[in-house]
Amino acid sequence: MTATSKPVMFPSSSTPARRRYDVICRPLVITDPSRPLTAVKTGSFGCTTVNVRELKPVERYRLLRDAGSGIEPAMFWLG
């Protein structure tokens, strides 16, 4: 982790369920269920796509799935 990056924030029990994962810094979001191996990475220079197969284990903690009503962890969905 660099000095300028923020730590990944995990949900607390007091966070409403629908917004629970919105606090994760720099999330990687699978937006298209028909393409589960492609995620969108948002950064200060815009959005790029990344191949989920090339993610490091620590990056997979930030991997989420757009469920329409919000985002949810993709590790359970892909598993």
C-alpha positions, 0 to 999 in steps of 0.5 A: 500500500502506498502512502497516498492510497486509502485502506479498503473499508469493510462494512460494519454491522451498523451500515444499511445493507443496500449501501454496505459495500459502497465504502470500499475504496477503488472497487472493481465492479463486474457490471455485465453478468454475461461477461463475469471475467471483465470488471470495471476499474474506476480511478482518478483518470477514468474507467478501464476494464480489467481481466478478473483472471489477472487479479492478485488475491488482495485485489479480489477483495475489492471485486464486486458485482452490480446487482441492480439494487446495489453492489455485492461481493463477487467472491460468493457469486463467482465461487 
